[in-house]
């Protein structure tokens, strides 16, 4: 099947081959024809499955088809996203899809000055990609007119609800025409997203290509048990053992992210850090350095769990487990994209047992658990390990591995001293754990 068979005109479908889009993905195959009919849509698909093209291509197609000769350039398409990084990514993707088409696309998001955004809106635009907060800033300043919006897209709807954007979404919706097409895309469909769909859409078509799997089957999941005070050393050990060219490491706090980044730099591993206290310029530079391969490890809070489209990212590490199981899905969705394999590793101490159980409930298969000598939970901690067996490694190290932790039972863990070994990350950076 080709994109042209989905109803896209040659001016849109033919250039896609040059972008590496040979065949439409399942979400694109089902969503594009549905959007082209003008119907509202509620769609669920795993991250990394091509959702941006699934709504972006028919959005552009419909606006081009409805375009008249009037000089008015008020926005007719609005895409709302939860984070600045995702706004930049979607804006870039839509601009690429549009190619030489006579459409103007503007991104508006926080962390940067409003001047350039105001000028772009004054000059006229057809599609606005926005974060809810900055969009409301423009609405309050009367620098944007939403009265002509024909198509509203809510991208990563579950994440916007997680971040508390529901009041902002309602405020934006109140400023839009009641007769519009609304597209809602989400990686998960909890009750809150279903209620949001009922509030914002009218008799939506439903598309679900998740096949019951919340994360791609190509992603492997591994848990390393570790005492809390050994986590940083375990991180450098894991980065060496996993032998990935690059890794995205998630921490739960901004300060924790900074400390982990500093530890990795001291260990000789090139690392960058992004979180909400960083300026937009610093975040953009850090992400750019990571994508360009100038740093090997990107350390981030959940700010980066959505919207980071990093090609061929082989490894995601949960230095801290997320407090909500759905956030685990969004984190590990950064790897295993577009059908490629990926690995998700979590560093887990005894205190994390309840979080781990919640994560296991949303995964279709048992997590693999690994205990490395020298990093076990200390004797005064309660271990979350299942019965384990020693497994030899080709490098001479011994690990204890269990095959599942679906319902872990607490048992006493015994600390063991082991000689720490030096290693390398991506066969480039030496470190001593």
C-alpha positions as CSV (number, residue, x, y, z in Angstrom):
1,X,0.0,0.0,0.0
2,X,1.2,3.5,-0.8
3,X,0.3,6.9,0.6
4,X,-1.5,7.8,-2.7
5,X,-4.0,5.0,-2.1
6,X,-5.0,6.6,1.2
7,X,-6.5,9.6,-0.6
8,X,-3.6,12.1,-0.5
9,X,-2.9,14.1,-3.6
10,X,0.4,13.4,-5.5
11,X,1.8,16.7,-4.4
12,X,1.8,15.4,-0.8
13,X,2.3,11.6,-1.3
14,X,5.1,11.6,-3.9
15,X,7.7,13.6,-1.8
16,X,7.2,11.2,1.1
17,X,9.4,8.6,-0.5
18,X,12.3,11.1,-0.5
19,X,11.8,11.4,3.3
20,X,12.0,7.7,3.7
21,X,8.3,7.1,4.0
22,X,8.0,4.0,1.8
23,X,4.9,2.5,3.2
24,X,2.3,4.0,5.6
25,X,2.3,2.6,9.2
26,X,-0.8,1.0,10.6
27,X,-1.9,4.2,12.4
28,X,-1.4,6.2,9.2
29,X,-3.2,3.6,7.1
30,X,-6.3,3.9,9.3
31,X,-6.2,7.5,10.5
32,X,-5.5,9.4,7.2
33,X,-8.6,8.2,5.3
34,X,-10.7,8.9,8.4
35,X,-9.4,12.4,8.8
36,X,-9.9,13.2,5.1
37,X,-13.7,12.4,5.5
38,X,-13.9,15.4,7.9
39,X,-15.0,13.2,10.8
40,X,-13.8,13.6,14.4
41,X,-11.3,11.0,15.5
42,X,-10.1,9.4,18.7
43,X,-6.9,7.4,18.0
44,X,-4.6,5.3,20.1
45,X,-1.2,4.2,19.0
46,X,2.1,3.4,20.6
47,X,4.8,6.1,20.6
48,X,7.1,6.0,17.6
49,X,4.5,4.7,15.2
50,X,4.1,7.8,13.0
51,X,1.3,9.6,14.7
52,X,2.5,13.1,13.6
53,X,2.2,12.1,9.9
54,X,-1.1,10.4,10.7
55,X,-2.7,13.7,11.6
56,X,-0.3,16.1,9.8
57,X,-0.7,14.8,6.3
58,X,-4.5,14.9,6.1
59,X,-4.5,18.2,8.0
60,X,-2.4,19.7,5.3
61,X,-4.4,18.0,2.6
62,X,-7.7,19.3,3.9
63,X,-6.5,22.9,4.3
64,X,-5.0,23.0,0.9
65,X,-8.2,21.6,-0.6
66,X,-10.3,24.2,1.1
67,X,-8.0,27.1,0.4
68,X,-9.6,30.0,-1.5
69,X,-8.1,33.1,-3.0
70,X,-8.8,35.3,0.0
71,X,-6.0,37.3,1.5
72,X,-7.0,36.4,5.0
73,X,-4.4,34.3,6.8
74,X,-6.0,33.6,10.2
75,X,-5.0,30.1,11.3
76,X,-7.3,27.4,10.2
77,X,-5.5,24.5,11.8
78,X,-4.5,24.2,15.5
79,X,-2.3,21.5,17.0
80,X,-1.9,21.5,20.8
81,X,1.0,19.6,22.3
82,X,2.1,19.2,25.9
83,X,5.8,20.3,25.7
84,X,8.1,22.8,24.0
85,X,10.2,20.0,22.5
86,X,7.2,18.4,21.0
87,X,6.0,21.7,19.6
88,X,9.3,22.2,17.8
89,X,9.3,18.6,16.5
90,X,5.7,18.8,15.2
91,X,6.3,22.2,13.6
92,X,9.4,20.8,11.8
93,X,7.5,17.7,10.6
94,X,4.5,19.7,9.3
95,X,6.8,22.1,7.5
96,X,8.6,19.2,5.9
97,X,5.3,17.5,4.8
98,X,4.0,20.7,3.4
99,X,7.1,21.2,1.3
100,X,6.5,23.8,-1.3
101,X,2.8,24.1,-0.6
102,X,1.5,27.6,0.0
103,X,0.9,27.1,3.7
104,X,2.5,28.9,6.6
105,X,3.1,27.1,9.8
106,X,3.9,28.8,13.1
107,X,5.1,27.3,16.4
108,X,4.3,29.1,19.7
109,X,5.6,27.8,23.0
110,X,7.0,29.1,26.3
111,X,10.6,29.6,27.4
112,X,11.4,32.1,24.6
113,X,10.4,35.7,23.8
114,X,6.9,36.4,22.3
115,X,8.1,39.0,19.9
116,X,9.0,36.7,17.0
117,X,5.8,34.7,17.5
118,X,3.7,37.8,17.5
119,X,5.3,39.0,14.2
120,X,4.7,35.6,12.6
121,X,1.1,35.7,13.6
122,X,0.7,39.2,12.3
123,X,2.1,38.2,8.9
124,X,-0.5,35.5,8.7
125,X,-0.4,31.7,9.2
126,X,-2.4,28.7,8.3
127,X,-1.4,26.2,11.0
128,X,-0.4,26.9,14.6
129,X,1.4,24.4,16.7
130,X,1.2,25.4,20.3
131,X,1.6,24.5,24.0
132,X,-1.6,25.4,25.9
133,X,0.0,27.9,28.3
134,X,1.7,30.0,25.7
135,X,-1.4,29.9,23.4
136,X,-3.4,31.4,26.3
137,X,-0.8,34.1,26.7
138,X,-1.4,35.1,23.1
139,X,-5.1,34.9,23.5
140,X,-4.9,37.3,26.5
141,X,-2.8,39.7,24.5
142,X,-5.2,39.4,21.5
143,X,-2.3,38.5,19.3
144,X,-4.0,35.4,17.9
145,X,-7.5,34.9,16.4
146,X,-8.9,31.4,16.7
147,X,-12.3,32.2,15.1
148,X,-11.3,30.6,11.8
149,X,-10.0,27.3,13.1
150,X,-11.4,24.4,11.1
151,X,-9.3,21.5,12.5
152,X,-8.2,21.1,16.1
153,X,-5.6,18.3,16.9
154,X,-4.8,17.3,20.5
155,X,-1.5,15.4,20.3
156,X,-0.3,13.4,23.3
157,X,-3.7,14.0,25.0
158,X,-3.0,11.8,28.0
159,X,0.2,13.7,28.7
160,X,-1.6,17.0,28.6
161,X,-4.0,15.7,31.2
162,X,-1.2,14.4,33.3
163,X,0.4,17.9,33.3
164,X,-2.9,19.5,34.4
165,X,-3.8,21.2,31.1
166,X,-7.5,20.4,31.2
167,X,-8.6,23.9,32.3
168,X,-6.4,25.4,29.6
169,X,-7.8,23.1,27.0
170,X,-11.3,24.0,27.9
171,X,-10.4,27.7,27.7
172,X,-8.9,27.2,24.2
173,X,-11.9,25.1,23.1
174,X,-14.3,27.9,24.2
175,X,-12.6,30.3,21.8
176,X,-12.9,27.9,18.8
177,X,-15.8,27.5,16.3
178,X,-18.3,24.9,17.5
179,X,-18.4,23.5,14.0
180,X,-14.9,22.1,13.6
181,X,-13.1,18.8,13.1
182,X,-11.4,17.6,16.3
183,X,-8.6,14.9,16.3
184,X,-7.4,13.4,19.5
185,X,-4.3,11.2,19.5
186,X,-3.0,9.4,22.6
187,X,-0.6,6.6,23.5
188,X,-2.9,5.4,26.2
189,X,-6.7,5.7,26.7
190,X,-7.4,6.0,30.4
191,X,-10.9,7.0,31.5
192,X,-9.8,10.7,31.7
193,X,-8.9,10.7,28.0
194,X,-12.1,9.0,27.0
195,X,-14.0,11.7,29.0
196,X,-11.9,14.4,27.3
197,X,-12.9,12.9,23.9
198,X,-16.6,12.9,24.8
199,X,-16.3,16.6,25.8
200,X,-14.3,17.8,22.7
201,X,-15.5,15.6,19.9
202,X,-18.7,14.6,18.2
203,X,-19.3,10.9,17.4
204,X,-15.6,10.3,16.7
205,X,-14.3,7.5,14.6
206,X,-12.1,5.3,16.7
207,X,-8.7,3.9,15.6
208,X,-6.6,1.7,17.9
209,X,-3.5,0.0,16.5
210,X,-2.0,-0.8,19.9
211,X,-3.0,-4.5,19.6
212,X,-3.3,-4.6,23.3
213,X,0.4,-3.7,23.8
214,X,1.1,-0.4,25.5
215,X,4.8,-0.5,24.4
216,X,6.3,-2.0,21.2
217,X,7.0,-5.7,21.5
218,X,10.5,-5.0,20.1
219,X,11.5,-3.3,23.4
220,X,13.1,-5.5,26.1
221,X,12.6,-4.6,29.8
222,X,15.2,-5.3,32.4
223,X,15.4,-4.5,36.1
224,X,18.7,-4.1,38.0
225,X,18.2,-4.4,41.8
226,X,20.5,-2.0,43.7
227,X,21.0,-0.4,47.1
228,X,20.0,3.3,47.0
229,X,23.5,4.5,47.9
230,X,25.0,2.4,45.0
231,X,22.7,3.7,42.2
232,X,25.1,6.1,40.6
233,X,27.8,3.5,40.4
234,X,25.3,1.0,39.1
235,X,24.3,3.5,36.4
236,X,27.8,3.6,35.0
237,X,28.1,-0.2,35.3
238,X,24.8,-0.6,33.3
239,X,25.9,1.9,30.6
240,X,29.0,-0.2,30.1
241,X,27.3,-3.6,30.2
242,X,24.5,-2.6,27.9
243,X,27.1,-1.3,25.3
244,X,24.8,1.2,23.7
245,X,26.0,4.0,21.6
246,X,23.6,6.4,23.3
247,X,21.2,6.4,26.2
248,X,18.4,8.5,27.6
249,X,18.4,8.5,31.5
250,X,15.3,9.5,33.4
251,X,15.4,11.0,36.9
252,X,12.4,12.1,39.0
253,X,13.8,15.5,40.1
254,X,15.6,18.4,38.5
255,X,18.3,18.4,41.2
256,X,18.7,14.6,40.8
257,X,19.2,15.0,37.1
258,X,21.9,17.6,37.6
259,X,23.7,15.3,40.1
260,X,23.5,12.3,37.8
261,X,24.8,14.4,34.9
262,X,27.8,15.6,37.0
263,X,28.5,12.0,38.1
264,X,28.6,10.8,34.5
265,X,30.9,13.6,33.5
266,X,33.3,12.8,36.4
267,X,33.2,9.2,35.2
268,X,34.4,10.3,31.7
269,X,31.0,9.9,30.0
270,X,29.9,12.7,27.8
271,X,26.5,13.8,29.2
272,X,24.0,16.6,28.9
273,X,21.0,17.4,31.2
274,X,17.6,18.8,30.4
275,X,14.8,19.7,32.8
276,X,12.3,22.5,33.5
277,X,14.9,24.8,35.3
278,X,17.0,24.9,32.1
279,X,16.4,27.7,29.7
280,X,14.9,26.8,26.4
281,X,18.2,27.6,24.7
282,X,20.1,25.3,27.0
283,X,17.5,22.5,26.5
284,X,17.7,23.0,22.7
285,X,21.5,22.8,22.7
286,X,21.5,19.7,24.9
287,X,19.1,17.9,22.7
288,X,20.9,19.0,19.6
289,X,24.2,17.7,21.0
290,X,22.6,14.4,21.8
291,X,21.0,14.0,18.4
292,X,24.3,14.9,16.7
293,X,26.3,12.4,18.8
294,X,28.4,15.0,20.6
295,X,27.2,13.6,23.9
296,X,26.4,9.9,24.7
297,X,23.9,10.3,27.5
298,X,21.0,12.7,27.9
299,X,19.8,12.9,31.5
300,X,16.2,14.3,31.8
301,X,13.2,14.6,34.0
302,X,9.8,13.5,32.6
303,X,9.8,16.7,30.7
304,X,11.5,14.7,28.0
305,X,9.3,11.7,28.1
306,X,7.2,13.0,25.3
307,X,8.1,14.6,22.0
308,X,11.7,13.5,21.8
309,X,12.0,11.9,18.4
310,X,15.5,10.5,18.5
311,X,16.4,8.1,15.6
312,X,17.9,4.8,16.6
313,X,18.0,5.4,20.3
314,X,19.0,2.0,21.6
315,X,18.6,2.4,25.4
316,X,16.4,4.1,28.0
317,X,17.4,3.9,31.6
318,X,15.0,4.7,34.5
319,X,17.5,5.9,37.1
320,X,14.4,6.6,39.2
321,X,11.1,4.8,38.6
322,X,8.2,7.1,37.6
323,X,5.5,7.6,40.2
324,X,2.8,6.7,37.7
325,X,3.0,3.5,35.6
326,X,1.8,5.3,32.4
327,X,4.9,7.5,32.6
328,X,7.0,4.4,32.3
329,X,5.2,3.7,29.0
330,X,6.0,7.2,27.7
331,X,9.6,7.0,28.9
332,X,10.4,3.7,27.2
333,X,8.5,4.8,24.1
334,X,11.6,6.8,23.2
335,X,13.3,3.6,22.2
336,X,12.0,0.8,19.9
337,X,10.6,3.3,17.5
338,X,9.5,2.6,13.9
339,X,9.8,-1.2,14.4
340,X,13.4,-1.1,15.6
341,X,14.6,-3.0,18.7
342,X,15.2,-1.2,21.9
343,X,16.1,-1.8,25.5
344,X,14.6,-0.3,28.7
345,X,16.5,-0.7,32.0
346,X,15.3,0.3,35.4
347,X,17.4,0.7,38.6
348,X,15.3,-0.5,41.4
349,X,15.8,-0.4,45.2
350,X,13.7,-2.1,47.9
351,X,11.7,1.0,48.4
352,X,10.5,0.9,44.8
353,X,8.6,-2.4,45.0
354,X,5.1,-0.9,44.9
355,X,6.0,1.2,41.9
356,X,7.5,-1.8,40.2
357,X,4.3,-3.8,40.7
358,X,2.2,-1.1,39.1
359,X,4.5,-1.0,36.1
360,X,4.4,-4.8,35.7
361,X,0.5,-4.6,35.6
362,X,0.6,-2.5,32.4
363,X,3.2,-4.7,30.6
364,X,2.2,-7.8,28.8
365,X,5.2,-9.9,29.8
366,X,7.1,-10.3,33.1
367,X,10.1,-8.1,33.6
368,X,13.5,-9.6,33.6
369,X,15.4,-9.0,36.8
370,X,19.2,-8.9,37.2
371,X,21.2,-8.6,40.4
372,X,24.9,-7.7,40.1
373,X,27.3,-8.7,42.8
374,X,28.5,-5.6,44.7
375,X,25.3,-3.7,44.0
376,X,22.8,-5.8,46.0
377,X,20.4,-4.2,48.4
378,X,22.0,-3.8,51.8
379,X,21.2,-6.2,54.6
380,X,18.8,-3.8,56.4
381,X,16.7,-3.2,53.2
382,X,13.9,-5.5,52.2
383,X,14.7,-7.0,48.8
384,X,12.1,-7.2,46.0
385,X,13.9,-10.1,44.3
386,X,12.3,-13.4,43.2
387,X,14.3,-16.6,43.7
388,X,17.3,-16.3,41.5
389,X,20.0,-18.4,39.9
390,X,23.6,-17.5,39.2
391,X,24.3,-16.9,35.6
392,X,27.8,-16.7,34.2
393,X,28.9,-13.8,31.9
394,X,31.4,-13.9,29.2
395,X,33.4,-11.1,30.9
396,X,33.8,-13.3,34.0
397,X,31.4,-11.3,36.2
398,X,28.6,-13.2,38.0
399,X,25.1,-12.0,38.1
400,X,22.0,-13.4,39.7
401,X,19.0,-13.3,37.3
402,X,15.4,-14.1,37.8
403,X,12.9,-14.5,35.0
404,X,9.9,-12.6,36.3
405,X,8.8,-10.2,39.0
406,X,5.0,-10.2,38.4
407,X,4.2,-10.4,42.1
408,X,7.4,-9.9,44.0
409,X,7.6,-11.1,47.6
410,X,9.8,-9.3,50.1
411,X,12.8,-11.2,51.4
412,X,15.9,-10.2,53.1
413,X,18.7,-9.1,50.8
414,X,22.3,-9.6,51.7
415,X,25.0,-7.2,50.6
416,X,28.1,-8.7,49.1
417,X,31.4,-7.0,48.5
418,X,32.8,-7.3,45.0
419,X,35.7,-5.9,43.2
420,X,34.5,-3.1,41.0
421,X,35.7,-3.3,37.5
422,X,36.4,-0.5,35.0
423,X,34.5,-0.6,31.8
424,X,33.6,1.4,28.7
425,X,30.5,3.1,27.3
426,X,30.0,2.6,23.6
427,X,33.6,1.4,23.5
428,X,34.7,5.1,23.8
429,X,34.5,6.4,27.3
430,X,36.3,4.8,30.2
431,X,35.1,5.0,33.7
432,X,35.5,3.6,37.2
433,X,32.1,2.9,38.9
